[in-house]
Amino acid sequence: MLFMGGYFLFSSGRPTPVAVKKEIMDGVTYQRIVRYLPHSMVAHILVIDKKDKKPQFMVTPPDDVDGGALKARTTSQFLEEFDVQIAINGDGFFPWWSRSPADYYPHVGDPVTPNGFSAAYGDRYADGLQDIRPEPTLYISRRNELTFNNPPNKIFHALSGDRMLIQGGEIIPGLDDAEIDPRTAIGTNRNGRYIYLVVVDGRQPFYSKGTTFAELADLLKDLGAFNAMGLDGGGSSTMVIEGENGETVILNSPIDSYIPMRERPVANHLGAYIK
């Protein structure tokens, strides 16, 4: 009885660490992968089939704010504000710090700027830290075609990330295989029909430690990704959908300031309209 009570308190609010695979919207499949070796890992995967539903993708537009390109939002707030059905966190950003649950930046509404190149609806709003540490970039055309590191003549949406994981069907050599953290990634199959959104929970003992970049690339390769890019991870990693009744549903267990199910306000996001 004490064990059951302790388990309830431990797992309350977080997704049950049990493997799941089901269609959650027309043309969208959700899969939860749970592993215990070589360490605990709970991964959340959305596979979007562009053939079935013709989804439309977007990146967070810029805001009119002093001191940054955007006002910080949680991924749930982004989903609700822009009425998308799927959302994940995007690029890393600055300024940022997390010294304690009471001493952190940004709060919701604070000005922030993505680390890499960013654009929305043709408006280029951030070059970020490209001169210091160039980042890979996902480009989304008006026709919702996704390409990595190959900008079109007219840029519509652009979202940068941490590093490439898979390029041309090959895992990038030398990916870190030691540091284990929460991670977010996006990938596409060879012909671009399938979009893979992946969030791995982490920093949660006895639930999910996280994953390395090398393990994340292996996971995406197994799913069928031909190209894939890592986005911002750590406390930013969040996956959100609109539920059957219009409610906001957090699919993973985000962890900001080491508090499970606490969402971090971040700079930009990737959203998908499925309706």
Phi, psi and chi 1 to 4 in degrees:
 res  aa     phi    psi   chi1   chi2   chi3   chi4
   1 MET       -  -45.1 -163.6   66.5  166.9      -
   2 LEU   -61.5  -38.9  -72.8  173.4      -      -
   3 PHE   -62.0  -45.1  170.4   79.2      -      -
   4 MET   -65.1  -39.6  -67.9  -59.8  -67.6      -
   5 GLY   -65.5  -41.3      -      -      -      -
   6 GLY   -64.4  -39.3      -      -      -      -
   7 TYR   -64.9  -39.9  177.8   78.0      -      -
   8 PHE   -62.1  -45.4  175.8   78.7      -      -
   9 LEU   -64.5  -37.4  -69.1  171.9      -      -
  10 PHE   -67.3  -41.9  164.1   76.6      -      -
  11 SER   -98.4   -7.6   61.2      -      -      -
  12 SER   -54.9  124.2 -179.9      -      -      -
  13 GLY    91.9  -22.2      -      -      -      -
  14 ARG   -94.1  152.6  -66.5 -167.1  -74.0 -159.3
  15 PRO   -60.1  137.6  -20.4   31.6      -      -
  16 THR   -62.9  130.5  -54.3      -      -      -
  17 PRO   -74.6   67.0   26.8  -33.2      -      -
  18 VAL  -131.4  137.8  173.3      -      -      -
  19 ALA   -61.9  136.6      -      -      -      -
  20 VAL  -140.7  145.3  172.1      -      -      -
  21 LYS  -149.7  118.1 -172.5  173.3 -176.6  178.9
  22 LYS  -159.6  153.8   61.3 -178.8  179.4  179.4
  23 GLU   -80.3  125.9 -174.1  176.0   62.6      -
  24 ILE  -108.9  -17.1   58.6  170.4      -      -
  25 MET  -148.7  166.9  -56.2  175.4 -166.0      -
  26 ASP   -60.1  119.5  -70.5  -17.1      -      -
  27 GLY    79.8    8.3      -      -      -      -
  28 VAL  -129.0  122.5 -179.1      -      -      -
  29 THR  -111.9  133.8  -60.5      -      -      -
  30 TYR  -105.0  133.9  168.4   68.1      -      -
  31 GLN  -132.2  136.0 -176.6  175.0    1.8      -
  32 ARG  -115.6  122.5 -173.0 -174.9  -53.4  141.6
  33 ILE  -108.8  129.8  -65.5  176.2      -      -
  34 VAL  -121.4  127.3  179.6      -      -      -
  35 ARG  -131.3  152.2  -64.5  176.1 -178.6  167.5
  36 TYR  -119.2  -13.6  -62.6  100.9      -      -
  37 LEU  -128.7  139.4  -64.7  172.5      -      -
  38 PRO   -76.0   -4.7   30.0  -36.2      -      -
  39 HIS  -158.3  166.8   49.9   78.4      -      -
  40 SER   -68.8  138.7   59.2      -      -      -
  41 MET  -153.1  127.0 -176.2 -160.4   77.7      -
  42 VAL  -117.4  115.2  179.4      -      -      -
  43 ALA  -112.0  139.9      -      -      -      -
  44 HIS  -117.0  127.1  -52.0  -92.3      -      -
  45 ILE  -130.3  130.6  -59.7  150.6      -      -
  46 LEU  -114.2  125.6  -71.8  172.9      -      -
  47 VAL  -110.0  116.7 -178.8      -      -      -
  48 ILE  -103.3  122.7  -57.1  172.2      -      -
  49 ASP   -95.7  107.8 -174.3  -12.8      -      -
  50 LYS   -67.6  -21.1  -69.2  175.6   61.7  179.5
  51 LYS   -71.1  -36.5 -178.5  179.4  179.6 -179.2
  52 ASP   -76.4  -42.9  -75.6   -5.1      -      -
  53 LYS  -122.8   -8.4 -159.9   62.4 -179.6  177.1
  54 LYS    52.8   59.5  -53.4  -63.0 -177.4 -173.3
  55 PRO   -66.1  155.4   27.7  -36.1      -      -
  56 GLN  -115.2  135.9  -62.5  178.4   -3.0      -
  57 PHE  -110.1  152.7  -62.0   92.8      -      -
  58 MET  -147.4  157.4   68.7  164.3  -68.0      -
  59 VAL  -115.6  146.4  173.8      -      -      -
  60 THR   -50.7  124.5  -43.9      -      -      -
  61 PRO   -73.5  159.7  -12.6   27.1      -      -
  62 PRO   -69.4  160.0   26.4  -34.7      -      -
  63 ASP  -115.4  157.8  -68.0  -58.9      -      -
  64 ASP   -86.2   89.2 -176.3   12.4      -      -
  65 VAL  -144.1  139.0   57.3      -      -      -
  66 ASP   -78.3  137.6  -68.5  -27.6      -      -
  67 GLY    91.6    6.2      -      -      -      -
  68 GLY  -176.8  175.9      -      -      -      -
  69 ALA   -90.3  -22.9      -      -      -      -
  70 LEU  -142.6  158.2  -64.2  149.4      -      -
  71 LYS   -90.4  131.7  -63.6  176.7 -178.0  178.2
  72 ALA   -62.6  136.3      -      -      -      -
  73 ARG  -136.3  151.8  -60.9  170.5  176.3   81.6
  74 THR   -74.9  164.6   66.7      -      -      -
  75 THR   -65.9  -34.7  -53.5      -      -      -
  76 SER   -63.4  -42.3  -70.8      -      -      -
  77 GLN   -64.6  -38.5  -71.7  170.8  -29.8      -
  78 PHE   -60.9  -48.0  164.8   77.2      -      -
  79 LEU   -57.6  -44.4  179.0  129.8      -      -
  80 GLU   -72.4  -40.3  -66.4  162.5    2.2      -
  81 GLU   -67.0  -38.6 -179.3  175.5  -10.8      -
  82 PHE  -104.0    6.4  -65.5   97.4      -      -
  83 ASP    55.5   39.5 -164.1   28.7      -      -
  84 VAL   -90.1  164.8  -66.4      -      -      -
  85 GLN  -100.8  -16.6  -78.3   68.0   58.5      -
  86 ILE  -138.3  139.3  -66.2  172.2      -      -
  87 ALA  -150.2  141.4      -      -      -      -
  88 ILE  -132.6  160.8   58.5  171.8      -      -
  89 ASN   -68.2  158.7   65.4  -70.3      -      -
  90 GLY  -109.6 -124.7      -      -      -      -
  91 ASP   -77.4  161.2 -166.9    7.1      -      -
  92 GLY   -65.3  169.8      -      -      -      -
  93 PHE  -156.7  168.9   55.6   91.1      -      -
  94 PHE  -144.9  154.6   63.6   93.8      -      -
  95 PRO   -72.0  158.8   26.7  -33.5      -      -
  96 TRP  -156.1  137.2  174.2   85.1      -      -
  97 TRP  -154.9  157.0   67.8   79.3      -      -
  98 SER  -146.0   87.6 -178.4      -      -      -
  99 ARG   -90.3  -27.8  -57.8 -175.9 -178.5  109.8
 100 SER  -168.4  168.5   75.3      -      -      -
 101 PRO   -59.0  -17.3  -27.4   36.7      -      -
 102 ALA  -105.3  -13.4      -      -      -      -
 103 ASP  -124.5   91.0 -177.2    6.9      -      -
 104 TYR  -150.6  163.3   63.7   92.6      -      -
 105 TYR  -151.1  135.3 -171.0   97.2      -      -
 106 PRO   -95.3  159.4   34.4  -37.2      -      -
 107 HIS   -90.9  167.3  -61.9   77.9      -      -
 108 VAL   -56.7  128.5  170.3      -      -      -
 109 GLY    94.1  -11.5      -      -      -      -
 110 ASP   -72.0  147.5  -75.3  -22.2      -      -
 111 PRO   -73.1  135.1   23.9  -31.9      -      -
 112 VAL  -144.0  162.9  -72.2      -      -      -
 113 THR  -135.3  131.6  -60.0      -      -      -
 114 PRO   -61.8  151.6  -21.8   33.3      -      -
 115 ASN   -66.4  -34.1  -72.8  -15.8      -      -
 116 GLY  -118.1 -173.3      -      -      -      -
 117 PHE   -62.8  135.2 -178.4   72.3      -      -
 118 SER  -142.8  142.6  -53.1      -      -      -
 119 ALA  -152.3  152.2      -      -      -      -
 120 ALA  -146.9  127.2      -      -      -      -
 121 TYR    52.4   40.4  -60.8  104.7      -      -
 122 GLY    84.5   -4.6      -      -      -      -
 123 ASP   -96.3  108.4 -172.7   -4.4      -      -
 124 ARG   -81.2  118.1  -52.2 -179.0 -171.5 -165.7
 125 TYR  -121.3   -2.6   61.6   84.2      -      -
 126 ALA  -155.4  133.6      -      -      -      -
 127 ASP  -105.8  -13.6  -71.5  -38.3      -      -
 128 GLY    55.5 -129.9      -      -      -      -
 129 LEU  -104.6   30.1  -57.2  173.2      -      -
 130 GLN   -57.9  -33.8  -70.9  -71.1   68.0      -
 131 ASP   -70.8  -24.1  -67.4  -21.4      -      -
 132 ILE   -91.9  -47.0  -59.7  172.0      -      -
 133 ARG  -144.9   89.7 -178.9 -179.6  178.2  -88.0
 134 PRO   -56.0  138.0  -23.1   33.8      -      -
 135 GLU  -112.7  151.1  -68.6 -165.9  -26.0      -
 136 PRO   -68.5  155.6   27.2  -34.2      -      -
 137 THR  -135.5  135.9  -57.6      -      -      -
 138 LEU   -96.0  127.5  168.5   69.8      -      -
 139 TYR  -109.0  137.5  -63.0   95.1      -      -
 140 ILE  -123.5  120.5  -54.4  168.6      -      -
 141 SER   -82.9  171.5   72.9      -      -      -
 142 ARG   -58.9  -27.6  -72.8 -179.3 -179.1  -89.8
 143 ARG   -89.6    9.6  -60.6  178.0   61.8 -175.0
 144 ASN    64.5   34.7  -68.3  -72.0      -      -
 145 GLU   -91.8  131.5  -64.1  168.6  -16.1      -
 146 LEU  -104.6  128.0  -81.5   61.8      -      -
 147 THR  -136.2  148.7   58.5      -      -      -
 148 PHE  -106.4  129.7  -65.7   91.4      -      -
 149 ASN    58.9   24.6  -55.1  -44.4      -      -
 150 ASN  -135.3   79.4 -175.1   22.7      -      -
 151 PRO   -64.8  137.1   21.7  -32.1      -      -
 152 PRO   -74.4  172.0   28.2  -34.3      -      -
 153 ASN   -62.2  -38.6  -68.7  -30.6      -      -
 154 LYS  -118.8  110.3  -67.7 -175.5  178.1 -179.6
 155 ILE   -78.4  129.0  -67.8  174.2      -      -
 156 PHE  -103.6  -70.8 -166.9   52.7      -      -
 157 HIS  -116.6  144.1  -72.3  -64.9      -      -
 158 ALA  -145.7  136.5      -      -      -      -
 159 LEU  -138.8  120.8  178.2   69.6      -      -
 160 SER   -91.6  167.6  -65.3      -      -      -
 161 GLY  -142.7 -171.5      -      -      -      -
 162 ASP   -77.3  -48.5 -174.7  -85.3      -      -
 163 ARG  -168.4  156.0   67.6 -163.5   68.0 -164.8
 164 MET   -73.9  143.6  -69.5  -59.3  -66.3      -
 165 LEU  -109.2  -39.8  -58.3  169.9      -      -
 166 ILE  -136.9  135.4  -58.0  172.6      -      -
 167 GLN  -139.5  124.7 -162.8  155.5    9.6      -
 168 GLY    61.0   32.1      -      -      -      -
 169 GLY    85.0   -2.6      -      -      -      -
 170 GLU  -114.7  134.2  -59.8  -64.9  -30.8      -
 171 ILE   -66.7  134.8  -67.9  175.8      -      -
 172 ILE   -61.8  126.5  -59.6  -63.0      -      -
 173 PRO   -64.0  147.8  -17.9   30.4      -      -
 174 GLY    77.9   15.8      -      -      -      -
 175 LEU   -62.3  143.1  -70.4  173.7      -      -
 176 ASP   -59.6  129.2 -175.8  -90.0      -      -
 177 ASP  -119.7   22.7   62.5   -4.8      -      -
 178 ALA  -119.8  -47.3      -      -      -      -
 179 GLU   -77.9  125.3 -175.2  173.0  -13.1      -
 180 ILE  -109.8  122.9  -59.3  171.9      -      -
 181 ASP  -150.1  168.6  -78.5  -53.4      -      -
 182 PRO   -62.2  147.7  -18.3   30.6      -      -
 183 ARG  -141.4  153.4  -52.4  -76.2 -174.2 -167.0
 184 THR  -130.5  141.3  -57.5      -      -      -
 185 ALA  -151.8  159.2      -      -      -      -
 186 ILE  -133.8  140.7  178.5  170.5      -      -
 187 GLY  -144.1  164.7      -      -      -      -
 188 THR  -133.4  154.2   60.3      -      -      -
 189 ASN   -81.1 -177.7   75.5  -36.6      -      -
 190 ARG   -60.1  -43.4 -170.6 -177.3 -172.9  107.0
 191 ASN   -96.2    4.2   66.0    8.6      -      -
 192 GLY    81.3    4.8      -      -      -      -
 193 ARG   -69.5  -39.9  172.2  176.8  170.6  176.3
 194 TYR  -105.5  132.6  -64.0  104.1      -      -
 195 ILE  -109.5  129.1  -47.8  -60.4      -      -
 196 TYR  -110.6  118.0  -51.2  100.7      -      -
 197 LEU  -108.4  126.0  -54.1 -179.8      -      -
 198 VAL  -130.0  130.4  177.0      -      -      -
 199 VAL  -129.3  127.3  168.5      -      -      -
 200 VAL  -110.3  124.0  178.7      -      -      -
 201 ASP   -69.7  154.9  -67.1  -29.5      -      -
 202 GLY  -163.4  176.9      -      -      -      -
 203 ARG    59.7   30.4  -61.3  177.6 -177.0  168.0
 204 GLN  -130.5   92.9  -59.7  175.0   59.0      -
 205 PRO   -53.5  140.8  -24.6   34.2      -      -
 206 PHE    66.6    6.1  -50.8  108.6      -      -
 207 TYR  -123.8  -67.1  179.1   75.8      -      -
 208 SER  -155.0  118.4 -177.9      -      -      -
 209 LYS   -77.5  -34.6 -173.1  174.3 -179.2 -180.0
 210 GLY   127.7 -153.7      -      -      -      -
 211 THR  -152.7  158.2 -169.8      -      -      -
 212 THR   -88.5  168.3   67.8      -      -      -
 213 PHE   -64.6  -37.6  -78.8  115.9      -      -
 214 ALA   -64.1  -43.6      -      -      -      -
 215 GLU   -65.6  -37.6  -69.0  168.7  -22.3      -
 216 LEU   -63.6  -41.3 -176.6   59.4      -      -
 217 ALA   -64.0  -41.5      -      -      -      -
 218 ASP   -60.7  -41.5  -74.5  -23.6      -      -
 219 LEU   -61.9  -46.7  174.0   59.9      -      -
 220 LEU   -65.9  -38.0  -79.8  149.8      -      -
 221 LYS   -61.7  -43.1  178.9   82.4  169.5  177.2
 222 ASP   -63.7  -31.8  -69.9  -16.9      -      -
 223 LEU   -71.7  -25.2  -69.6  170.9      -      -
 224 GLY   120.1    9.9      -      -      -      -
 225 ALA   -68.8  134.7      -      -      -      -
 226 PHE   -99.4  -31.7 -171.4   73.4      -      -
 227 ASN  -134.9  142.4  -66.9  -64.7      -      -
 228 ALA  -156.1  147.1      -      -      -      -
 229 MET  -134.0  136.5  179.2  178.0   78.8      -
 230 GLY   -80.6  139.3      -      -      -      -
 231 LEU  -103.4 -165.6  -65.3  165.6      -      -
 232 ASP   -65.2  142.0 -167.7   21.5      -      -
 233 GLY  -121.1 -148.5      -      -      -      -
 234 GLY    63.1 -137.5      -      -      -      -
 235 GLY   -68.8   -8.3      -      -      -      -
 236 SER   -82.6  -22.0  -60.3      -      -      -
 237 SER   -63.8  113.8  -71.5      -      -      -
 238 THR  -148.3  139.7  -49.3      -      -      -
 239 MET  -129.7  125.0  176.7 -179.2  -75.9      -
 240 VAL  -133.0  144.7 -178.1      -      -      -
 241 ILE  -133.9  164.8   63.4  167.3      -      -
 242 GLU   -88.2  126.4 -179.6 -176.4   76.3      -
 243 GLY   -76.5  177.3      -      -      -      -
 244 GLU   -59.1  -31.8  -67.3 -178.6   -0.5      -
 245 ASN  -101.5   15.9  -60.7  -44.0      -      -
 246 GLY    87.2   -0.3      -      -      -      -
 247 GLU   -79.4  156.1   74.9  -79.5   13.2      -
 248 THR   -83.6  128.2  -60.1      -      -      -
 249 VAL  -121.3  120.7  178.0      -      -      -
 250 ILE   -86.9  117.3  -56.5  173.3      -      -
 251 LEU   -81.3  -26.8  -71.9 -178.3      -      -
 252 ASN  -108.6 -167.6   73.9  -53.2      -      -
 253 SER  -119.2   82.7  177.8      -      -      -
 254 PRO   -62.5  156.0   22.6  -31.6      -      -
 255 ILE  -142.7   99.0 -175.7  159.2      -      -
 256 ASP  -104.7  134.4 -174.8   32.7      -      -
 257 SER    54.5   34.3  -62.8      -      -      -
 258 TYR    62.4   24.8  -67.7   93.1      -      -
 259 ILE  -109.6  109.3  -59.0  173.6      -      -
 260 PRO   -58.8  141.3  -23.1   34.2      -      -
 261 MET    70.0   14.1  -62.7  -55.1  -63.3      -
 262 ARG   -97.2  121.9  169.4  167.4  155.5  163.0
 263 GLU   -84.0  140.3  -75.6 -170.1   72.2      -
 264 ARG   -91.4  133.1  172.8 -178.7  -69.4  171.1
 265 PRO   -68.1  129.6  -17.0   30.8      -      -
 266 VAL  -127.2 -179.8  -60.7      -      -      -
 267 ALA   -82.4  -78.0      -      -      -      -
 268 ASN  -115.4  171.9   56.6    9.6      -      -
 269 HIS  -144.6  166.5  -42.9   73.8      -      -
 270 LEU  -113.1  127.5  177.4   70.8      -      -
 271 GLY  -123.3  156.8      -      -      -      -
 272 ALA  -134.0  129.2      -      -      -      -
 273 TYR   -89.8  123.3  -63.3   98.2      -      -
 274 ILE  -107.1  -25.6  -54.9  -63.4      -      -
 275 LYS   -63.7      -  -68.6 -179.8  178.3  177.7
